[in-house]
């Protein structure tokens, strides 16, 4: 997934959470990513759809749905969006962040015997 695709997916996920499941418009996505035209967003959406990251009902406004993945089930939508944002900013993969968090947690909280 490209950086722009990650940015758009994180934006859509956060927007859906903040707006009770209503997806952003093409204009809102274009502005959020700082693109000059909606055609760039359309290409990114097609790519995300092809990677099974989102699902859309074509010819219907605001019909984007983020496809739930294993990470989302593990940590919930808000934490998943924060994890995506952090990974985008640092370039680290989600698995590395989650592994480091578990190691830190278990260092302070040993497994009871």
Secondary structure as the mmCIF struct_conf table of DSSP 4:
data_model
#
loop_
_struct_conf.conf_type_id
_struct_conf.id
_struct_conf.beg_label_comp_id
_struct_conf.beg_label_asym_id
_struct_conf.beg_label_seq_id
_struct_conf.end_label_comp_id
_struct_conf.end_label_asym_id
_struct_conf.end_label_seq_id
HELX_RH_AL_P HELX_RH_AL_P1 UNK A 3 UNK A 18
TURN_TY1_P TURN_TY1_P1 UNK A 19 UNK A 21
HELX_LH_PP_P HELX_LH_PP_P1 UNK A 22 UNK A 25
HELX_RH_AL_P HELX_RH_AL_P2 UNK A 26 UNK A 33
TURN_TY1_P TURN_TY1_P2 UNK A 34 UNK A 34
BEND BEND1 UNK A 36 UNK A 36
HELX_RH_AL_P HELX_RH_AL_P3 UNK A 38 UNK A 50
TURN_TY1_P TURN_TY1_P3 UNK A 51 UNK A 52
BEND BEND2 UNK A 53 UNK A 53
STRN STRN1 UNK A 54 UNK A 56
TURN_TY1_P TURN_TY1_P4 UNK A 58 UNK A 59
BEND BEND3 UNK A 60 UNK A 60
TURN_TY1_P TURN_TY1_P5 UNK A 61 UNK A 62
STRN STRN2 UNK A 64 UNK A 66
HELX_LH_PP_P HELX_LH_PP_P2 UNK A 67 UNK A 68
HELX_RH_AL_P HELX_RH_AL_P4 UNK A 70 UNK A 75
HELX_RH_AL_P HELX_RH_AL_P5 UNK A 77 UNK A 90
HELX_RH_AL_P HELX_RH_AL_P6 UNK A 94 UNK A 108
BEND BEND4 UNK A 109 UNK A 109
HELX_LH_PP_P HELX_LH_PP_P3 UNK A 110 UNK A 112
#
